[in-house]
Amino acid sequence: MAHRHVPGEARQAVIETPLECEPGACLIYSDLGADMLGFVVEAISGQRLDIFLQEHVFDPLGMHETMFRPHWTLRDRIGSHGADAAARISTAR
């Protein structure tokens, strides 16, 4: 079974991931930049990213069915974003 990181470990793993090449020298698709941006938003706002986005983006735009950490009862309405997305949602009760 693969090791699952707790949030603090996952954050540290992202921060400690070395660059594969110098900025501007190559292009590699990765979610690490978006993760780092989320860390910056949390540090500046003092809020968790899900709460910040709900209050400052989703609610003001009327996006009342857009959220982080949806309740497990909504799993049939959620698009998959990874191989084990359904498993994560079903065990998040």
C-alpha positions as CSV (number, residue, x, y, z in Angstrom):
1,M,0.0,0.0,0.0
2,A,1.3,3.5,-0.9
3,H,2.1,5.9,1.9
4,R,-0.5,8.6,2.3
5,H,0.8,11.9,3.6
6,V,-0.9,13.8,6.3
7,P,-1.4,17.5,5.3
8,G,1.8,18.7,7.1
9,E,3.9,16.0,5.4
10,A,2.4,16.7,2.0
11,R,3.0,20.4,2.4
12,Q,6.6,19.8,3.3
13,A,7.1,17.3,0.4
14,V,5.9,20.0,-2.0
15,I,8.1,22.7,-0.6
16,E,11.1,20.4,-0.6
17,T,10.6,19.1,-4.2
18,P,13.7,20.2,-6.2
19,L,13.4,21.9,-9.5
20,E,14.0,19.6,-12.5
21,C,15.7,22.4,-14.4
22,E,16.4,26.1,-14.1
23,P,13.3,28.4,-14.5
24,G,12.8,29.2,-18.2
25,A,15.0,26.3,-19.4
26,C,12.2,23.7,-19.7
27,L,8.5,23.2,-19.2
28,I,7.2,20.4,-17.1
29,Y,3.5,20.2,-16.2
30,S,3.0,20.0,-12.4
31,D,0.5,20.9,-9.8
32,L,3.3,22.0,-7.4
33,G,3.0,25.6,-8.5
34,A,-0.7,25.7,-7.8
35,D,0.0,24.0,-4.4
36,M,2.6,26.7,-3.6
37,L,0.1,29.4,-4.6
38,G,-2.4,27.9,-2.2
39,F,0.2,28.0,0.6
40,V,0.9,31.7,-0.1
41,V,-2.9,32.5,0.0
42,E,-3.2,30.7,3.4
43,A,-0.1,32.5,4.8
44,I,-1.3,35.9,3.7
45,S,-5.0,35.5,4.5
46,G,-4.7,33.5,7.7
47,Q,-7.4,31.2,6.4
48,R,-7.4,27.6,5.0
49,L,-7.6,27.7,1.2
50,D,-11.0,26.0,1.1
51,I,-12.5,28.7,3.4
52,F,-10.8,31.6,1.6
53,L,-12.0,30.4,-1.8
54,Q,-15.5,29.8,-0.6
55,E,-15.8,33.3,1.0
56,H,-13.8,35.3,-1.6
57,V,-14.4,33.5,-4.9
58,F,-17.2,30.9,-5.0
59,D,-19.9,32.7,-2.9
60,P,-19.4,36.1,-4.5
61,L,-19.7,34.5,-8.0
62,G,-22.8,32.6,-7.0
63,M,-21.0,29.3,-7.3
64,H,-22.9,27.6,-4.5
65,E,-22.2,24.0,-5.6
66,T,-18.4,24.5,-6.0
67,M,-16.4,23.5,-2.9
68,F,-13.4,21.7,-1.5
69,R,-14.0,18.6,0.7
70,P,-17.5,17.9,-0.5
71,H,-19.7,15.7,1.8
72,W,-19.5,12.0,0.9
73,T,-23.3,12.0,0.0
74,L,-22.4,14.2,-3.0
75,R,-20.0,11.6,-4.5
76,D,-22.4,10.8,-7.4
77,R,-22.3,14.5,-8.5
78,I,-18.5,14.9,-8.3
79,G,-16.2,14.7,-11.3
80,S,-13.1,12.6,-10.8
81,H,-9.8,14.3,-10.7
82,G,-7.6,11.3,-9.9
83,A,-7.5,7.5,-10.1
84,D,-8.6,7.1,-6.5
85,A,-11.0,10.1,-6.2
86,A,-14.1,8.0,-5.6
87,A,-12.2,6.0,-2.9
88,R,-11.1,9.2,-1.1
89,I,-14.6,10.6,-1.1
90,S,-16.2,7.3,0.1
91,T,-13.9,7.1,3.0
92,A,-14.1,10.8,4.0
93,R,-17.2,10.2,6.1
